Amino acid sequence: MERTSPPEAAVSPVRTGRLWIGALGILALALGALQSVVEPALPLLQRELGVSPAEGALVGNALLVTGAVIAPVAGKLGDRHGGKRVLVRLMAVVSVGGLLAGLAPNLPMLLLGQILQGAMVGALPLSFILVRTHLAAGTSQAAIGLVVALFTGGGIVGTAMAGPIAEALSWQWMFTLPTLAVIAATSAVALLMPHDPPVRSAPGIDWPGAVLLSGTLLAFMLGLVTVTGDGGLPPLAVGALAVGAAALATGWVAVERRAASPMVDLRMLAKPAMWHACVLTLVITTGYGMVTLLLPQLFGVSADGYGFGAGTTEIGLLLLPGVLAGAVSDSVGGIAARRFGPRAVVVAGAVVTAATMIALAALHSAEWQLALAKALTAFAAGVGTTALLAGTATAVEAEDVGIATGLLVVTRVIGAALGAQGAGAILVAGVDPTTGQPAESAFVTGFAVAGVVAALSLLVVRVTRRGAQA
């Protein structure tokens, strides 16, 4: 009888698997859309909330800060408590954050919503773990590709639809509608996905390191906003902020060096390949972070002066080529690194970005110039960081791949946040008191600084190459 029983175990899991993979893909699509609505809507959010560009940069960076903390610990949480359970709980946090943002009457509540939404960064690594746990090798590769593609597609949808939603309803609905989709998809995942048991030998979680890292990033970004705000701060207060941020950073380094299972294993930085890649990643993403803030701001400046007076819908459409270029760059970066080497890819990307930014500092009188600049810099940054990620993964020992790539992911997040906040500070410092908007010279300075930062990649490559040859 046992040999002739109906093969339910062979049929049901396949059908159920297709359903939960589809639910996981829809969840990735909704998360990508929720993450991407802020960039084209930044000028609108600043006007509606009455905040400066530096404060507006906090809206996007708040999500990145949480992401920098969640990214390294998501896998450990999944191992300890089960991937499905952690994924559902993280999505509950994201949903609360999205609904808070959708109800936000002011900047503090919107920032709180964005901080909670940053938990979405843990969704992708947890999805990969679950797919590999429940599916065969060949099927899991296809499923991972589907999830990544849909997350990228969600970014495209969010960029394109943020404006129409805000103009037809309100800016709050930009957050509410994707959040409702996240809630529905999470419910389907919870219902359809099989459970995975926790790993008893899962390493501990470095909560002190996570708290100190998030505190350091928030202190630095809030310091930039406060220092560059109206009237600035007295020197003593500026010094206190600097000392506080430095103390948090020092404490984080001390904790990471002594932790049995650190959030970010800083000992990996002793390896030349690792710290070279981290420095280059930081420089590349800092420069690109500046671009991501400057371009929407310039699109939104009144057309009465040097700007274009673009609405949220038009800004989203103008940024769309950059989103597509960034999506393509992720697949090209690994191929280019394998064929030409990571350093050659980084050099090419740095030259393209530096030349584009310097040209944009002189020529920014047409929308197509800005849209082209966004596409070029997005492609260059994506190819460069992906090449470094792929190169590092092959340069370290097999057991260190997870630690090394996690460190690079955190570095990417930190660089993007610092770049955007720095660009916001430049714009605030260059506000014309008669119009209340940044002067054209502030944008010129921002583009020039972004170009110089990109060019620093060339110096870093040269210095590290000499160090490797020595």
C-alpha positions in Angstrom: 0.0 0.0 0.0 2.8 2.4 0.8 4.3 2.0 -2.7 0.9 2.6 -4.5 -0.3 5.6 -2.4 -1.2 8.7 -4.4 1.9 10.8 -5.1 0.6 13.9 -3.3 4.0 14.8 -2.0 5.3 15.0 -5.6 2.4 17.1 -6.9 1.2 19.4 -4.1 4.6 21.0 -3.3 5.1 21.9 -7.0 1.7 23.6 -7.2 2.1 25.2 -3.8 5.7 26.2 -4.7 4.5 28.1 -7.7 2.0 30.0 -5.7 4.4 31.0 -2.9 7.1 32.0 -5.4 4.5 34.2 -7.1 3.5 35.7 -3.8 7.2 36.3 -3.0 7.6 38.0 -6.4 4.6 40.2 -5.9 6.0 41.2 -2.5 9.4 42.1 -4.1 7.5 44.2 -6.7 5.6 46.1 -4.0 8.7 46.6 -1.9 10.6 48.0 -4.9 7.8 50.4 -5.6 7.5 51.5 -2.0 11.3 52.2 -1.8 11.4 54.2 -5.0 8.6 56.7 -4.6 10.6 59.2 -2.6 13.3 60.3 -5.2 10.9 61.8 -7.8 8.7 63.3 -5.1 11.4 65.0 -3.0 10.7 68.5 -4.3 7.0 68.0 -3.6 7.6 66.6 -0.1 9.8 69.6 0.7 7.1 72.0 -0.4 4.3 70.2 1.3 6.2 69.8 4.6 8.0 73.2 4.4 11.5 71.7 4.8 14.9 72.3 3.3 16.7 70.1 0.8 19.0 68.8 3.6 15.9 67.8 5.7 14.4 66.3 2.6 17.5 64.2 2.1 16.8 62.7 5.5 13.5 61.2 4.2 15.4 58.9 1.8 18.4 58.4 4.1 16.3 57.3 7.1 15.4 54.2 5.2 19.0 53.6 4.3 20.1 53.8 7.9 17.8 51.1 8.9 18.9 49.1 5.8 22.5 49.4 6.8 21.7 47.8 10.2 19.2 45.2 8.9 21.3 44.0 5.9 24.0 42.2 7.9 21.7 40.7 10.6 18.7 39.6 8.5 20.3 36.2 7.6 21.3 35.6 11.2 17.8 36.4 12.4 16.4 33.9 9.8 18.8 31.2 10.9 17.9 31.7 14.6 14.1 32.0 14.3 13.3 30.6 10.8 13.4 32.6 7.6 9.6 32.7 7.0 8.8 33.8 10.5 11.4 36.6 10.3 10.3 37.7 6.8 6.7 38.0 7.9 7.6 40.0 11.0 10.0 42.3 9.1 7.2 43.0 6.6 4.9 43.8 9.5 7.4 46.5 10.5 7.5 47.7 6.9 3.8 47.9 6.7 3.5 49.9 9.9 6.1 52.3 8.5 4.3 52.6 5.2 1.0 53.4 6.9 2.7 55.9 9.2 4.2 57.6 6.2 0.8 57.6 4.5 -0.7 59.3 7.5 2.2 61.6 8.3 1.2 65.3 8.9 4.8 66.4 9.4 8.5 65.5 8.8 9.1 63.7 12.1 6.3 61.2 11.5 7.4 60.7 7.9 11.0 60.0 9.0 9.7 57.5 11.6 7.8 55.8 8.8 10.8 55.7 6.6 13.0 54.3 9.4 10.5 51.4 9.9 10.3 50.9 6.1 14.0 50.3 6.0 13.4 46.8 7.4 12.5 45.9 3.8 16.2 45.6 3.1 16.1 42.2 4.9 13.5 40.8 2.5 15.9 40.0 -0.4 18.5 38.0 1.6 15.7 36.2 3.5 13.9 35.4 0.2 17.1 33.9 -1.2 17.6 31.7 1.8 14.0 30.5 1.7 14.2 29.8 -2.1 17.4 27.8 -1.7 15.9 25.9 1.3 12.7 24.8 -0.4 13.6 24.4 -4.1 16.1 22.4 -6.1 19.2 24.1 -7.3 18.1 24.8 -10.9 14.7 26.0 -9.9 16.0 28.1 -7.0 18.3 30.0 -9.4 15.4 30.9 -11.7 13.3 31.9 -8.6 16.0 34.2 -7.3 16.3 35.8 -10.7 12.5 36.3 -10.7 12.5 37.9 -7.3 15.4 40.3 -8.1 13.8 41.2 -11.5 10.5 42.0 -9.9 12.1 44.1 -7.1 13.9 46.1 -9.9 10.7 46.3 -11.8 9.0 47.6 -8.7 11.5 50.4 -8.6 10.6 51.3 -12.1 6.9 51.2 -11.3 7.3 53.4 -8.2 9.4 56.0 -10.0 6.9 56.3 -12.8 3.7 56.1 -10.7 4.7 58.4 -7.7 3.7 61.5 -9.6 0.3 60.4 -11.0 -0.7 59.0 -7.6 0.4 62.2 -5.8 -1.4 64.4 -8.3 -4.6 62.4 -8.5 -4.9 61.7 -4.8 -2.1 63.1 -2.5 1.5 62.4 -1.7 0.4 60.2 1.3 -1.1 57.7 -1.2 2.4 57.2 -2.7 3.2 55.3 0.4 -0.2 53.9 1.3 -0.9 52.1 -2.0 2.4 50.1 -2.2 2.0 49.4 1.5 -1.4 47.8 1.0 0.2 45.6 -1.7 2.9 44.6 0.7 0.3 43.6 3.3 -1.6 41.5 0.8 1.5 39.8 -0.6 2.9 39.1 2.9 -0.4 37.5 3.9 -0.2 35.3 0.8 3.4 34.3 1.7 2.5 33.5 5.2 -0.4 31.3 4.0 1.4 29.5 1.2 5.1 29.3 2.0 6.2 26.2 3.9 7.9 26.7 7.3 11.6 26.4 7.6 13.1 25.2 10.9 15.6 27.5 12.7 19.2 26.6 12.9 20.1 25.8 16.5 23.8 26.7 16.0 23.0 30.1 14.5 25.5 32.8 15.7 24.4 35.5 18.1 23.3 38.9 16.9 25.4 42.0 17.6 22.7 44.3 18.8 25.1 46.8 20.5 26.9 47.1 17.2 23.7 47.6 15.3 22.5 50.4 17.7 25.9 52.2 17.6 26.1 52.1 13.8 22.6 53.5 13.4 23.3 56.1 16.0 26.5 57.1 14.3 24.8 57.6 10.9 21.8 59.4 12.3 24.1 61.7 14.4 26.2 62.6 11.4 23.2 63.3 9.1 21.3 65.2 11.7 24.5 67.2 12.4 24.7 68.2 8.7 21.1 69.3 8.7 21.4 71.3 11.9 24.7 72.9 11.0 23.5 74.1 7.6 20.0 75.1 8.7 18.8 78.7 9.1 21.3 80.5 11.3 23.4 77.5 11.8 24.6 76.6 15.3 27.1 78.2 17.7 30.6 76.7 17.5 30.2 75.0 20.9 27.1 73.1 19.7 28.8 72.2 16.4 31.8 70.8 18.4 29.4 68.9 20.7 27.7 67.2 17.7 31.1 66.3 16.2 32.3 64.8 19.4 29.1 62.9 19.9 29.2 61.4 16.4 32.9 60.6 16.8 32.3 58.9 20.2 29.5 56.8 18.7 31.7 55.8 15.8 34.6 54.9 18.1 32.3 52.9 20.3 31.0 51.0 17.3 34.5 50.1 16.2 35.4 48.9 19.7 32.3 46.8 19.9 32.8 45.2 16.5 36.4 44.3 17.2 35.5 42.5 20.5 32.1 41.0 19.6 32.1 37.2 19.2 29.8 37.5 16.2 30.1 41.1 15.0 27.5 42.7 12.8 30.4 43.8 10.5 33.6 41.9 10.9 36.2 44.8 10.7 39.0 42.3 10.9 38.2 41.6 7.2 39.5 45.1 6.5 43.0 43.9 7.3 42.9 42.1 3.9 44.1 44.4 1.1 41.5 43.2 -1.3 38.7 43.9 1.2 39.7 47.4 2.3 40.5 48.5 -1.3 37.0 47.4 -2.3 35.4 49.2 0.6 37.2 52.5 0.0 36.3 52.4 -3.7 32.7 51.5 -3.0 32.4 54.3 -0.5 33.8 56.8 -2.9 31.6 55.7 -5.8 28.4 55.6 -3.8 29.1 58.9 -2.1 29.4 60.6 -5.5 26.3 58.9 -6.9 24.4 59.7 -3.7 25.0 63.4 -4.4 23.6 62.9 -7.9 20.4 61.2 -6.7 19.6 64.3 -4.6 20.7 67.1 -6.9 18.9 66.1 -10.1 15.3 65.9 -8.7 15.9 69.2 -6.9 17.1 70.9 -10.1 14.1 69.5 -12.1 11.8 70.9 -9.5 13.2 74.5 -9.3 10.9 77.1 -10.7 11.1 77.6 -14.4 11.1 81.4 -13.8 14.8 81.2 -13.1 17.3 78.5 -14.1 15.1 75.5 -13.3 12.4 73.6 -15.1 9.4 73.7 -12.8 8.8 70.0 -13.3 6.0 68.3 -11.3 6.4 64.9 -9.6 5.1 63.0 -12.6 7.5 64.7 -15.0 10.4 64.2 -12.6 9.6 60.5 -12.4 9.6 60.2 -16.2 12.9 62.1 -16.5 14.5 59.9 -13.9 13.2 56.7 -15.4 16.1 56.2 -17.9 18.5 56.3 -14.9 16.4 53.6 -13.1 16.6 51.4 -16.2 20.3 52.1 -16.6 20.9 51.1 -13.0 18.9 47.9 -13.4 21.0 46.9 -16.5 24.2 47.8 -14.7 23.7 45.1 -12.1 23.9 42.4 -14.7 26.7 44.0 -16.7 29.0 44.6 -13.7 29.7 41.0 -12.9 30.4 40.2 -16.6 32.6 43.2 -17.0 34.6 42.3 -13.9 35.2 38.8 -15.1 36.4 40.0 -18.5 38.3 43.2 -17.7 38.9 43.0 -13.9 37.2 45.1 -11.2 39.8 47.9 -11.3 39.4 48.5 -15.0 35.6 48.7 -14.6 35.9 51.1 -11.7 38.3 53.3 -13.7 36.0 53.5 -16.6 33.0 54.3 -14.4 34.9 57.0 -12.6 36.0 58.6 -15.8 32.4 58.6 -17.1 31.0 59.9 -13.9 33.6 62.6 -13.4 33.3 63.8 -17.0 29.5 63.8 -16.8 29.4 65.8 -13.6 31.9 68.4 -14.7 30.0 68.8 -18.0 26.7 69.1 -16.1 28.2 71.9 -13.9 28.7 73.9 -17.1 25.7 72.7 -19.1 22.4 72.1 -17.3 19.9 74.2 -19.3 17.9 71.4 -20.9 16.0 68.5 -19.3 17.6 65.9 -21.6 21.0 66.9 -20.3 20.0 66.0 -16.7 18.2 62.8 -17.8 21.3 61.7 -19.7 23.5 62.5 -16.8 21.3 60.4 -14.5 21.4 57.5 -16.8 25.2 57.6 -17.3 26.1 58.0 -13.6 23.6 55.3 -12.6 25.1 52.9 -15.0 28.7 53.8 -14.1 28.0 53.5 -10.3 26.1 50.2 -10.7 28.7 48.6 -12.9 31.5 49.7 -10.6 30.0 48.6 -7.3 28.8 45.3 -8.8 32.2 44.6 -10.2 33.8 45.3 -6.8 31.3 43.0 -5.2 31.9 40.2 -7.7 35.7 40.7 -7.5 35.8 40.6 -3.7 33.6 37.5 -3.6 36.2 35.6 -5.7 39.2 37.2 -3.9 38.4 36.0 -0.3 38.1 32.6 1.1 34.9 30.7 0.5 33.9 30.8 4.2 34.4 34.6 4.2 32.2 35.5 1.2 29.1 36.3 3.3 31.0 38.5 5.7 32.9 40.3 2.8 29.8 40.9 0.7 27.8 42.1 3.8 30.5 44.6 4.6 30.4 45.9 1.0 26.6 46.2 1.2 26.8 48.3 4.3 29.5 50.4 2.7 27.2 51.1 -0.3 24.4 52.2 2.0 26.6 54.5 4.0 28.2 56.0 0.9 24.8 56.8 -0.7 23.4 58.3 2.6 26.5 60.5 3.1 26.5 61.7 -0.5 22.8 62.6 -0.5 23.1 64.4 2.9 26.2 66.2 1.8 24.5 67.4 -1.4 21.5 68.6 0.7 23.9 70.6 2.9 25.5 72.2 -0.2 22.0 73.3 -1.4 21.0 74.7 1.9 24.2 76.6 2.3 23.5 78.2 -1.1 19.9 79.2 -0.6 19.1 82.6 -2.1 17.4 84.6 0.7 15.2 86.5 -1.8 13.7 83.4 -3.4 14.1 80.8 -0.6 15.5 78.4 -3.3 19.1 77.3 -3.8 21.0 79.6 -6.1 22.2 78.1 -9.4 25.7 78.4 -8.1 24.8 75.8 -5.3 23.9 73.2 -8.0 27.1 74.0 -9.9 29.1 73.5 -6.7 27.2 70.3 -6.0 27.9 68.9 -9.5 31.5 69.9 -9.4 32.0 68.3 -5.9 30.3 65.1 -7.2 32.7 65.1 -10.1 35.7 65.5 -7.8 34.5 62.7 -5.6 34.2 60.4 -8.6 37.7 61.4 -9.7 39.0 60.3 -6.3 38.3 56.8 -7.4 41.1 57.1 -9.9 43.5 58.2 -7.1 42.3 55.4 -4.9 42.9 52.8 -7.7 46.4 54.2 -8.3 47.3 54.2 -4.6 46.0 50.7 -3.9 47.6 49.3 -7.0 51.0 50.6 -5.9 50.3 49.1 -2.5 49.5 45.7 -4.0 52.7 45.8 -6.1 54.9 46.9 -3.2 
